[in-house]
């Protein structure tokens, strides 16, 4: 994360917002890959594979963690606590 901060020429608040918005871009790439993997774009046909979808999903996860790290000083702990809460709720079902 430090290298991203060093490379940025934007004010911190603007950089934070753009890192969060980057998630939308990455989610769009997942959608594009799914459309390509299922051949639902008549102009392009089967332009992607399910492996492409997996890679795009990984990009979403990485981008989300960068955005979370920008907001939370201890992103790992924040994420772990959230996962624990979700797991607890799921176990109660």
C-alpha positions in Angstrom: 0.0 0.0 0.0 2.8 2.4 0.8 3.9 2.4 -2.9 0.4 3.4 -4.0 0.5 6.3 -1.6 3.9 7.4 -2.7 2.9 7.3 -6.4 -0.3 9.3 -5.9 -0.4 12.9 -6.8 -3.9 13.3 -5.4 -5.1 14.6 -2.1 -5.7 11.7 0.3 -9.5 12.1 0.3 -9.7 12.0 -3.4 -7.3 9.0 -3.6 -9.5 7.2 -1.0 -12.7 7.8 -3.1 -11.0 6.6 -6.3 -9.8 3.4 -4.7 -13.3 2.7 -3.6 -14.7 3.5 -7.1 -12.1 1.2 -8.6 -14.2 -1.6 -7.2 -17.0 -0.8 -9.7 -14.6 -1.0 -12.6 -13.3 -4.4 -11.4 -16.8 -5.7 -10.9 -17.6 -4.6 -14.4 -14.7 -6.7 -15.7 -16.1 -9.7 -13.8 -19.5 -9.1 -15.6 -17.7 -8.8 -18.9 -15.9 -12.0 -18.3 -19.1 -13.9 -17.4 -20.8 -12.6 -20.5 -17.9 -13.7 -22.5 -17.7 -17.1 -20.8 -21.3 -17.7 -21.5 -21.2 -16.4 -25.1 -24.0 -13.9 -24.4 -22.4 -11.1 -26.4 -23.6 -11.8 -30.0 -20.8 -9.6 -31.4 -18.0 -11.3 -29.5 -19.3 -14.8 -28.8 -17.2 -16.8 -26.4 -14.5 -14.3 -25.7 -13.6 -15.4 -22.1 -13.3 -18.6 -20.1 -14.3 -19.4 -16.5 -10.6 -19.1 -15.6 -10.8 -15.5 -16.8 -13.8 -15.0 -14.5 -11.8 -16.4 -11.6 -8.9 -14.0 -12.3 -11.3 -11.1 -12.4 -12.9 -12.1 -9.1 -9.4 -12.2 -7.6 -8.9 -8.6 -8.9 -12.1 -7.6 -7.1 -10.9 -9.1 -3.9 -7.5 -7.4 -4.1 -9.0 -4.1 -5.0 -11.4 -4.3 -2.1 -8.6 -5.0 0.3 -6.7 -2.0 -1.0 -9.7 0.2 -0.5 -10.3 -1.3 3.0 -6.6 -0.7 3.8 -7.1 2.9 2.8 -10.0 3.3 5.2 -9.0 1.0 8.1 -5.6 1.3 9.8 -5.7 -2.5 10.5 -7.5 -3.8 7.5 -6.6 -7.5 8.3 -8.2 -7.3 11.7 -11.2 -5.4 10.4 -11.7 -8.1 7.7 -11.2 -11.0 10.1 -13.7 -9.6 12.5 -16.2 -9.1 9.7 -15.7 -12.7 8.5 -16.1 -14.0 12.0 -19.4 -12.1 12.3 -20.7 -13.5 9.0 -19.6 -17.0 10.0 -21.4 -16.7 13.3 -24.6 -15.6 11.6 -24.3 -18.4 9.0 -23.9 -21.0 11.8 -27.1 -19.7 13.4 -29.2 -20.5 10.3 
